[in-house]
Amino acid sequence: MASLRHLRQCHLTGKAVAHFHTSSGVYSKQHYKMLVLGGGSGGITMSSRMKRLVGAENVAVVEPSEMHYYQPIWTLVGAGAKTVASSGRTTASVMPSGVKWVKCKVQEINPDKNIVYTDDGNEISYEYLIVALGLQLHFEKIKGLPEGFDHPKIGSNYSVETVEKTWKALQDFKEGNAVFTFPNTPVKCAGAPQKIMYLSDAFLRKTGKRAKANVIYNTSLPVLFGIKKYADTLWDIVKTRDLQVNLRQNLIEVRADKQEAVFENLDKPGETKVIEYEMLHVTPPMGPSLAIKGGPLADEIGWLDVNKETLQHNKYPNVFGIGDCTNLPTAKTGAAVV
């Protein structure tokens, strides 16, 4: 990785003070040579590498969650093939030994002062910063959510709080519409909204309910999948399995008490369609981390502005980014590293 080689070179040659954007004043109460924001897959991986590079005592990870989840498993949890418990480990168990775990949330990043402010009022200064904050789920941008999840027949594989509701809705399915959605925003693992549809179709066939089910995939995209090679094959699959695909349909409201989903036709703004559902899987709108968006590290949309070759920030050379929080021209998925 170019960014890792660059960090190693700067550390070994002592360029942190002479060349990089480092603070010249008095350090705040906590100071680390290497500060990592986020304890997901990217943050934990990089903190382990930085431990080997600069020593555990010089590395800290800011992460509020007590549990670390391997989220790709949630597709299988929603289909009943795995348990939610199998997807999680305690954050303490995955944190590299000796690395400082700061159990709080990032409130603000000030790269001009090399300081991170946390939600408990503390300040942490750094020499190098690795931002791995992922992205933000926005169920609230759909009218009727998240409160709609208190009703049956609706779930989402994108949250630990709602993934088991997907499996319950699938188990309780009797007859009618099984509806699966894809929002009008970037999403993490863009294939996951379709995966649960295919798995649900297989479950309904296995349990003898498929003949009474209309399986519907409403996507905001103008294509079934962003890569044509795979999209062509997927079109063959949906036709073979009698799955209904509606393009440019964006979920804007859920009337969970009536089991109704409201979609807007993105090609005809203002035109809406109401679909009654027996099962609804919601892929929520997503966006940049609120700790980045609108700040000096963000691009015009709100993603971390990094060089696509080195993952180094385009303005602040002692800041690096990894994963879904960045504006890299890749899909927001772990598969992008391949």
C-alpha positions as CSV (number, residue, x, y, z in Angstrom):
1,M,0.0,0.0,0.0
2,A,1.4,3.3,-1.1
3,S,0.1,5.2,1.9
4,L,1.7,2.7,4.4
5,R,5.1,3.0,2.6
6,H,4.8,6.7,2.7
7,L,4.1,6.7,6.5
8,R,7.0,4.3,7.1
9,Q,9.4,6.5,5.1
10,C,8.3,9.6,6.9
11,H,8.7,7.9,10.3
12,L,12.1,6.5,9.6
13,T,13.4,9.8,8.1
14,G,12.0,12.0,10.8
15,K,9.9,14.1,8.5
16,A,7.0,14.5,10.8
17,V,8.1,17.8,12.2
18,A,10.2,19.2,9.3
19,H,7.7,18.5,6.5
20,F,4.3,17.5,7.7
21,H,1.5,19.6,9.1
22,T,2.3,19.3,12.8
23,S,1.3,21.6,15.7
24,S,3.9,23.8,17.2
25,G,2.1,24.8,20.4
26,V,1.5,22.9,23.6
27,Y,0.0,19.4,23.3
28,S,-3.4,18.7,24.7
29,K,-3.9,16.3,27.5
30,Q,-3.6,13.3,25.2
31,H,-1.1,13.1,22.4
32,Y,-0.2,10.3,20.0
33,K,2.2,10.0,17.2
34,M,-0.5,7.9,15.3
35,L,-4.2,8.6,15.9
36,V,-6.8,6.3,14.2
37,L,-10.4,7.4,14.0
38,G,-12.8,4.4,13.8
39,G,-12.6,0.9,15.0
40,G,-14.1,-0.9,12.1
41,S,-12.2,-3.2,9.7
42,G,-10.1,-0.4,8.3
43,G,-9.3,1.2,11.6
44,I,-8.3,-2.0,13.4
45,T,-6.2,-3.1,10.5
46,M,-4.3,0.1,10.3
47,S,-3.8,0.4,14.0
48,S,-2.2,-3.0,14.0
49,R,0.2,-2.0,11.2
50,M,1.0,1.3,12.9
51,K,1.7,-0.6,16.2
52,R,4.5,-2.5,14.3
53,L,5.7,0.8,12.7
54,V,5.9,3.2,15.7
55,G,5.1,1.0,18.8
56,A,1.9,0.3,20.6
57,E,2.3,3.1,23.1
58,N,2.3,5.7,20.3
59,V,-1.0,4.6,18.7
60,A,-4.6,5.3,19.8
61,V,-7.9,4.3,18.3
62,V,-11.0,6.5,18.9
63,E,-14.1,4.2,18.8
64,P,-17.2,4.4,20.9
65,S,-18.7,1.0,20.3
66,E,-18.2,-1.9,22.7
67,M,-18.9,-4.4,19.9
68,H,-17.1,-4.9,16.6
69,Y,-19.3,-6.4,13.9
70,Y,-18.3,-8.1,10.7
71,Q,-21.2,-6.6,8.7
72,P,-21.1,-8.8,5.6
73,I,-22.5,-11.6,7.6
74,W,-25.7,-9.6,8.2
75,T,-27.0,-10.6,4.7
76,L,-26.9,-14.2,6.0
77,V,-28.5,-13.2,9.3
78,G,-31.4,-11.6,7.5
79,A,-31.9,-14.8,5.6
80,G,-31.7,-17.1,8.6
81,A,-28.4,-18.7,7.7
82,K,-26.4,-17.1,10.5
83,T,-27.0,-15.6,13.9
84,V,-26.4,-12.0,14.7
85,A,-24.2,-13.2,17.6
86,S,-21.8,-14.9,15.1
87,S,-21.1,-11.5,13.5
88,G,-19.8,-9.8,16.5
89,R,-16.8,-9.7,18.8
90,T,-16.0,-7.3,21.6
91,T,-14.0,-4.3,20.5
92,A,-11.5,-5.1,23.3
93,S,-10.9,-8.5,21.7
94,V,-9.9,-7.1,18.3
95,M,-8.0,-4.1,19.5
96,P,-4.2,-4.6,19.0
97,S,-2.6,-5.3,22.4
98,G,-1.0,-2.2,23.9
99,V,-2.8,0.2,21.6
100,K,-4.8,2.9,23.5
101,W,-8.6,2.5,23.0
102,V,-10.3,5.9,23.4
103,K,-14.0,4.9,24.1
104,C,-15.7,8.0,22.7
105,K,-17.1,9.5,19.6
106,V,-15.4,11.9,17.2
107,Q,-17.1,15.3,17.4
108,E,-14.8,17.4,15.3
109,I,-11.5,17.3,13.5
110,N,-9.2,20.3,13.4
111,P,-6.3,19.5,11.0
112,D,-4.9,23.0,11.2
113,K,-4.1,22.4,14.9
114,N,-3.7,18.6,14.6
115,I,-6.4,18.1,17.2
116,V,-9.5,15.8,17.4
117,Y,-12.3,16.8,19.7
118,T,-14.5,14.0,21.2
119,D,-18.1,14.1,22.4
120,D,-17.0,13.8,26.0
121,G,-15.2,17.2,25.8
122,N,-11.6,15.9,25.5
123,E,-9.0,16.9,23.0
124,I,-6.5,14.5,21.4
125,S,-3.5,15.8,19.5
126,Y,-1.6,13.8,16.9
127,E,1.4,13.8,14.5
128,Y,-0.4,11.6,12.0
129,L,-4.1,10.9,11.6
130,I,-5.8,8.0,9.9
131,V,-9.5,8.5,9.3
132,A,-11.5,5.3,9.0
133,L,-15.0,6.5,10.1
134,G,-17.0,4.7,7.6
135,L,-20.3,6.2,6.4
136,Q,-23.5,7.3,8.1
137,L,-26.9,5.5,7.8
138,H,-29.9,7.8,7.3
139,F,-33.1,5.9,8.0
140,E,-34.6,9.2,9.1
141,K,-34.5,10.5,5.5
142,I,-37.3,8.1,4.7
143,K,-40.6,9.3,6.2
144,G,-42.0,6.9,8.7
145,L,-38.5,5.5,9.7
146,P,-36.9,4.5,11.9
147,E,-40.1,4.3,14.0
148,G,-41.6,2.0,11.4
149,F,-39.3,-0.8,12.5
150,D,-41.5,-1.2,15.6
151,H,-44.1,-2.8,13.3
152,P,-43.8,-6.3,11.9
153,K,-43.1,-7.2,8.3
154,I,-40.2,-4.8,7.9
155,G,-36.5,-5.1,8.4
156,S,-33.0,-4.0,7.2
157,N,-29.8,-5.9,7.0
158,Y,-27.8,-2.7,7.4
159,S,-28.2,-2.3,11.1
160,V,-27.6,-4.7,14.0
161,E,-30.8,-3.4,15.5
162,T,-33.0,-4.3,12.5
163,V,-31.3,-7.3,10.8
164,E,-33.2,-9.9,12.8
165,K,-36.4,-8.2,11.8
166,T,-35.7,-9.1,8.2
167,W,-35.5,-12.8,9.1
168,K,-38.7,-12.5,11.2
169,A,-40.5,-10.9,8.3
170,L,-39.3,-13.6,5.9
171,Q,-40.4,-16.4,8.3
172,D,-43.8,-14.8,8.8
173,F,-44.4,-14.3,5.1
174,K,-47.7,-15.8,3.9
175,E,-48.6,-14.2,0.5
176,G,-48.3,-10.9,-1.3
177,N,-45.5,-8.6,-2.2
178,A,-41.9,-9.1,-0.9
179,V,-40.3,-5.7,-1.6
180,F,-36.6,-4.9,-1.6
181,T,-35.2,-1.4,-2.0
182,F,-32.0,0.5,-3.1
183,P,-31.7,4.2,-2.2
184,N,-30.7,7.2,-4.3
185,T,-27.3,7.6,-2.5
186,P,-24.0,5.7,-2.4
187,V,-24.3,2.6,-0.3
188,K,-21.8,0.2,1.3
189,C,-21.8,-3.1,-0.4
190,A,-24.0,-2.3,-3.3
191,G,-24.7,-5.9,-3.9
192,A,-26.2,-6.6,-0.5
193,P,-29.7,-5.2,-1.3
194,Q,-30.0,-7.8,-4.1
195,K,-28.4,-10.6,-2.2
196,I,-31.2,-10.6,0.4
197,M,-33.7,-10.7,-2.4
198,Y,-32.1,-13.8,-4.0
199,L,-31.9,-15.5,-0.6
200,S,-35.5,-14.6,0.3
201,D,-36.6,-16.0,-3.1
202,A,-34.8,-19.3,-2.4
203,F,-36.3,-19.5,1.1
204,L,-39.8,-18.9,-0.2
205,R,-39.3,-21.7,-2.8
206,K,-37.9,-24.0,-0.2
207,T,-40.9,-23.4,2.1
208,G,-43.5,-23.7,-0.7
209,K,-44.6,-20.0,-0.5
210,R,-43.1,-18.7,-3.7
211,A,-46.2,-19.3,-5.8
212,K,-48.0,-16.8,-3.6
213,A,-45.2,-14.2,-3.6
214,N,-44.4,-11.3,-5.8
215,V,-40.8,-10.6,-5.3
216,I,-40.1,-6.9,-6.2
217,Y,-36.8,-5.1,-6.4
218,N,-37.2,-1.3,-6.6
219,T,-33.9,0.5,-7.2
220,S,-33.2,4.1,-7.7
221,L,-30.4,3.2,-10.2
222,P,-31.0,3.3,-13.9
223,V,-29.3,-0.2,-14.1
224,L,-29.6,-3.4,-12.2
225,F,-25.9,-3.3,-11.2
226,G,-23.2,-0.8,-11.9
227,I,-20.8,-3.1,-13.7
228,K,-22.4,-4.2,-17.0
229,K,-20.7,-7.6,-17.2
230,Y,-22.4,-8.6,-14.0
231,A,-25.6,-6.8,-14.7
232,D,-26.1,-8.8,-17.9
233,T,-25.9,-12.0,-15.9
234,L,-28.1,-10.7,-13.1
235,W,-30.8,-9.8,-15.7
236,D,-30.8,-13.4,-16.8
237,I,-31.2,-14.5,-13.2
238,V,-34.1,-12.2,-12.4
239,K,-35.9,-13.3,-15.5
240,T,-35.3,-17.0,-14.8
241,R,-36.6,-16.6,-11.2
242,D,-39.5,-14.3,-12.1
243,L,-38.3,-11.4,-10.0
244,Q,-39.8,-8.0,-10.8
245,V,-37.2,-5.2,-11.2
246,N,-38.3,-1.6,-11.3
247,L,-35.6,1.0,-12.1
248,R,-35.4,4.6,-10.9
249,Q,-37.8,3.9,-8.1
250,N,-36.7,5.6,-4.8
251,L,-38.3,4.7,-1.4
252,I,-39.5,8.0,0.2
253,E,-42.0,6.8,2.8
254,V,-43.0,3.8,4.8
255,R,-46.5,3.5,6.3
256,A,-45.7,0.6,8.5
257,D,-49.1,0.6,10.2
258,K,-50.7,0.0,6.8
259,Q,-47.9,-2.1,5.3
260,E,-47.4,0.4,2.5
261,A,-44.2,1.7,0.8
262,V,-44.2,4.9,-1.2
263,F,-41.8,5.2,-4.1
264,E,-40.9,8.3,-6.2
265,N,-40.2,7.9,-9.9
266,L,-36.8,9.7,-10.2
267,D,-37.4,10.1,-14.0
268,K,-40.6,12.0,-13.2
269,P,-40.1,13.9,-10.0
270,G,-43.2,14.2,-8.0
271,E,-44.8,11.0,-9.4
272,T,-45.3,8.4,-6.7
273,K,-46.5,4.9,-6.4
274,V,-47.8,3.1,-3.3
275,I,-47.0,-0.6,-3.0
276,E,-48.6,-2.8,-0.3
277,Y,-46.1,-5.3,1.2
278,E,-46.2,-8.5,3.1
279,M,-42.4,-8.1,3.6
280,L,-40.2,-5.0,3.2
281,H,-36.4,-4.9,3.2
282,V,-35.1,-1.3,3.4
283,T,-31.7,-0.3,2.3
284,P,-31.4,3.2,3.9
285,P,-29.9,6.3,2.4
286,M,-26.3,6.7,3.4
287,G,-23.8,9.6,3.4
288,P,-20.5,10.9,4.8
289,S,-19.6,10.8,8.4
290,L,-20.9,13.8,10.2
291,A,-17.5,14.3,11.8
292,I,-16.1,14.9,8.3
293,K,-18.9,16.5,6.3
294,G,-18.6,20.3,6.2
295,G,-15.2,20.3,7.8
296,P,-11.8,21.1,6.3
297,L,-11.0,17.5,5.5
298,A,-14.1,17.1,3.3
299,D,-14.6,17.4,-0.4
300,E,-17.5,19.4,-1.8
301,I,-19.9,16.4,-1.1
302,G,-18.6,15.6,2.3
303,W,-16.3,12.6,1.8
304,L,-12.7,12.6,3.0
305,D,-10.7,14.2,0.2
306,V,-7.7,11.9,-0.5
307,N,-5.3,11.1,-3.2
308,K,-6.5,7.9,-5.0
309,E,-3.0,6.5,-5.4
310,T,-1.6,7.1,-1.8
311,L,-4.8,7.6,0.4
312,Q,-3.0,10.8,1.6
313,H,-5.2,13.9,2.2
314,N,-5.0,16.3,-0.7
315,K,-4.4,19.3,1.6
316,Y,-3.1,18.0,4.9
317,P,-0.2,15.7,4.3
318,N,-0.1,14.1,7.7
319,V,-3.7,12.9,7.3
320,F,-4.6,9.6,5.6
321,G,-7.9,7.9,5.0
322,I,-9.2,4.4,4.4
323,G,-12.5,2.8,3.6
324,D,-16.0,4.1,3.0
325,C,-15.4,7.6,4.5
326,T,-13.1,8.5,1.6
327,N,-13.9,9.9,-1.9
328,L,-11.9,7.1,-3.7
329,P,-13.4,6.2,-7.1
330,T,-14.2,2.7,-5.9
331,A,-17.3,0.9,-4.7
332,K,-17.8,1.3,-0.9
333,T,-17.1,-2.3,-0.1
334,G,-14.2,-4.4,1.3
335,A,-14.0,-6.0,-2.1
336,A,-12.6,-2.8,-3.4
337,V,-9.2,-3.7,-2.0
338,V,-8.8,-6.6,-4.3
